[in-house]
Amino acid sequence: MQKVQTGCEVYSEKLSGGIPGNIGLVLVPNVVWGTLSSSSHYCQLGYHKLAIGADSGGNGVAGSMMLKLAILFIIVGFVAKLNCDPARYDGYKLLRVHTRHRRDLEAVKRIHDAADERLDFWREPRSVHGDVDIMVSAEHQDYLSDLLQDGGLEAKTIIEDIQEAFEEQSAINTEEEKEFFGSYQNLSQINEWMFTLGADYPDIVTVYEIATSYEGRPIHCLKVSDPYQAAESTKPAIFIMGGIHSREWLSPATVMFITNELVENYGIDSEIKELLEGLDWYIVPVFNVDGYVFSWEKYRFWRKTRSEYDHNRCKGADPNRNWDFEWGVSGVSDMSCDDTYAGPFAFSETEVRQIADYLTDLNARQPINGFIDFHAYSQLWMTPYGYDTVLPDNYQEQYNLAKDATDALRKVNGTDYTVGNIADVIYKASGNSVDWARGKLRVPYTYAVELPDKGRYGFLMPPRYIIPTGEETMEAIRVIGQGVMAYKGSASKLDAGLPTA
């Protein structure tokens, strides 16, 4: 994952012309202090000690207390400038490599697996005839070009100016006549929207806190249900969540759109009325609240949580690799700076552990028969499992329902989705939410959904696509809801040959 100058607690790049950082600077041990040139050096911000090192070649200043103090004063001088400035992406590009042959795939995998922090893989190597998307700064474009040339690979530019695309995506609607869903919303706006919805529709919407994040933010859930049911319902439930990866802004926006459709159309749409009478809907628009705030305020492409652990060089872990089912088996990293860092242990991330506890308790009260985790991007509708190419015993039923859902979705705007299990469709990824929901809770219909697009904009989908994406996804949700309501089996049935713990 590439890191850029972002201010607090991420990274700063290229130390030539000065030493960015703050009092909490930690330096990579092999920084060459005597030659602060155009080569990249990475400094982690946000920790509690200053480590000044030298390379083994003797070009450093070990033993020179005066120079160390001078460096410290320079560092302090940069605090005001860098401590709170959000990242900019001037000159950054998104490049795409198409893997035409097996050798192309292996070559780009070698680049990816090297975990070079100068490169940010938006879409990882998956298969032959697949696309790999890489964000790179202007400073390192020649470097990436050399790597690709050495591997016999070619790249084309997908986004010419990341900063320009980012500014388009984060533009705020100031015209009162524009719809709420005409722009992306920050966490405060999302929370306000949830409570307003609950106040406007108190008979069918309940808003409550189900967890607290590492940084102390509440994680809110909406329960949308038939107003005439008993207080302690035992009818089946469906759980929908978005924003587990904080840079995927289209996910919370789409989850909110779906929620809004369910609520506002309850009294006028007979099918939606039936869905609320047959199911209790539990919806979490933003799972990773700390990361989402950070993606708005500091570093747009932050994916992970914001937790800290002793001896870890970087903050956070991937909350979709941290669930306690086949944790750490495949598709994860043990390097804290990687986007797929699974955490020091299963359920290390407090958000994941608390929401898993909540779901376990809920499932004991009323069966959770549907579970959907929305992501972006790639247009995929996926079943378990991700930890390996193992299929759940009801795979055909899950597949058929997903095909029906994506067929209904396609009729709205012509958007095509690929359907299949996670490990085969995208890549192996253990410790994910969907595997846990099926493997631990035995939820019969569990899906991970990658929303649009297929890479034209990637994580920077302009806000004009929020409503079209919401409208088409709602048609899929109608189908999924009907399928979940029709389920008559036992959610506790075990998949043959799979571990139960």
Secondary structure as UniProt FT lines:
FT   TURN            8..9
FT   STRAND          11..13
FT   TURN            16..17
FT   TURN            23..24
FT   STRAND          26..27
FT   TURN            29..30
FT   TURN            33..34
FT   STRAND          42..44
FT   TURN            56..57
FT   TURN            62..63
FT   HELIX           65..77
FT   HELIX           79..82
FT   TURN            90..91
FT   STRAND          93..98
FT   HELIX           102..113
FT   TURN            114..115
FT   TURN            117..118
FT   STRAND          120..123
FT   TURN            128..129
FT   STRAND          131..136
FT   HELIX           138..140
FT   HELIX           141..150
FT   TURN            151..152
FT   STRAND          155..159
FT   HELIX           162..169
FT   TURN            176..177
FT   HELIX           180..182
FT   HELIX           187..200
FT   TURN            202..204
FT   STRAND          205..212
FT   TURN            214..215
FT   STRAND          218..224
FT   TURN            227..228
FT   STRAND          237..242
FT   TURN            246..247
FT   HELIX           250..264
FT   TURN            265..268
FT   HELIX           270..278
FT   STRAND          280..284
FT   HELIX           289..297
FT   TURN            300..301
FT   TURN            310..311
FT   TURN            319..320
FT   TURN            327..328
FT   TURN            336..337
FT   TURN            339..340
FT   TURN            346..347
FT   HELIX           350..365
FT   STRAND          368..376
FT   STRAND          380..383
FT   TURN            393..394
FT   HELIX           395..413
FT   STRAND          418..421
FT   HELIX           422..425
FT   HELIX           433..439
FT   TURN            440..441
FT   STRAND          445..451
FT   HELIX           458..460
FT   HELIX           463..465
FT   HELIX           466..486
FT   TURN            491..492
FT   TURN            496..497
//
